[in-house]
Amino acid sequence: MLNNIILAVDAYDADSWSMVRQSFQPFIDLDATIHIAHVVPKTDALGPLSQFVPSGFEDKHREEVKEKLTTMKTSLDGYKGKIMLHQLAGNVHVEILDLASKVSADLIIVGAYGEELKDYHLGPKAARIARHATCSVFIARP
């Protein structure tokens, strides 16, 4: 039985949500808690390049992501279970795996790659999540 499912998305990539949402459809009748998660990059992780990030970028980014995640939640209108939204900050694979551990995830659904990596079979973020997860990982393809 699946009790906690993480839908790992890039809120700024329409293909990401489309892939993940479509892959979630077989689980729509479950009574699991759904965790829709987006990872906000930390500008200080950019090192010397962080000086080029405009002031207030992270706050603006968080507000935009909050709206996008809420829209995603609304689009799961047929789901009867609990849906939680998560804005995480840091490296995508690290934060998603950390969330999986915290919520005792039974399944992580993540998109295979973004548009910029369409020539690859599996993007680096999805690959790292799949390699290091302690639960099942569903790689959603376009």
N, C-alpha and C positions, 0 to 999 in steps of 0.2 A: 504494500500500500504506500502511496506517495502522500506525504504530509506537508512537505515544503518544497516548492519548485521555484527556482530562480530563473527569471527571464532577463538575461544580460543583454542590454541594448546600448547602442550609441544613439542618443536622442537626436543628434544632428544628421543621422544617416537614415533616410526613409527606407532604404533597402533593408537595413538592420531590423527595424521594427516589423516590416512586412515578412521577412524570413522567419523571425522568431514567433510572431503571432500565428502565422500559418502552421508552423511546427507544433504550436501549443494546442491547436484544434482537437487532436485526439484525446486530450486530457481535460477538455472543457467541462465534462460532467463530473469530475472529481470534486471532492470537498477539501482539497488541499489549500494551504495558504500560498498565494502567489506573491513573489517578491520581484517587482520590476526594478531593475538596478541599472543605473548609469554612473560611470566613473568620470568625475571632473578632473582633468589634469592639473597638477599643482605647478604653478609657474616657477616656484623656487627649484623644482627638479630640472629646470632647463639650464641651470648654471648661469654662465655669463650671458646667455641669450635672454634671460628673464628681464634684463634691463629694457628690452624692446617691447615688452608686454605693457599695454596701456594701463594706467592706474584705474582701479575699479573693475578690471576685466573679470576677475573671479566672481565677484558679487553679481555682475550683470549675467554672466554665464549661468550661475546657479538659479537666478530668477527665470531665465529662459527655459532651462532644463526642467524646473518645477512645473511650468505650464505644459511642456511637451509630455512629461511623465503623466500628468493628470489627464491629458488627452488620450494617451495610450490606455490608461486605466478605464476611461469611459468607453473606449472602443471594444473592451472585453465585456460588452453588455450582456452576453449570454451566460457569463460565469456567475455562479451563485455563492462561491466561497469567498474567503477574505483575500483582499488584495492590498499589499503594502508597497509603498514607493520608497526607494532608497537612492539618495545622492551620496556617492562615495567620492573620496579624493585621493589620488595617487596613481599608481600603476594599475592598469586594468586587471591583469591576471591576478596580481597580489590581492587587490581589494575584493574581487569577485570570490576568490578562494577563501578569503577571510570571512566574508559574509556567509558563504556556504558552511563554514565551520560554526559560526555563531548561531545560525538558525537551524543547524542540523539538516541541511538540504539533502533531499533524496535524489534530486535531478537538477541539472543546470542546462538550460537551453540557450545556446549562443550562436550567432551568425557565423558562417564559415569565413567570410571576408567582406571588406567594404569594397565599394566601387573601384577604389584606387588599386586594389589587389586582385582584380578579377582574373588576371592571368595565372594566379596561383591556385592550387587546389584547396589550401587551407591557410588562413591568415595567421600571423604570429601570435596574436592575442588568443584566438580560439585554440590554437595548438598548445599553448602553454597551459591554458585552463584544462584542456583534455588530458594533458600529460600529468598534471599534478593534483587533480581533483580526487577526493576520496569517495565521491559519489558518482553516479552515472552522469554522463555528459551527452546531450543530444546536439549534434552539429547541424544547424539549419542551413540548407543550401537554397540559392535563388531558384 
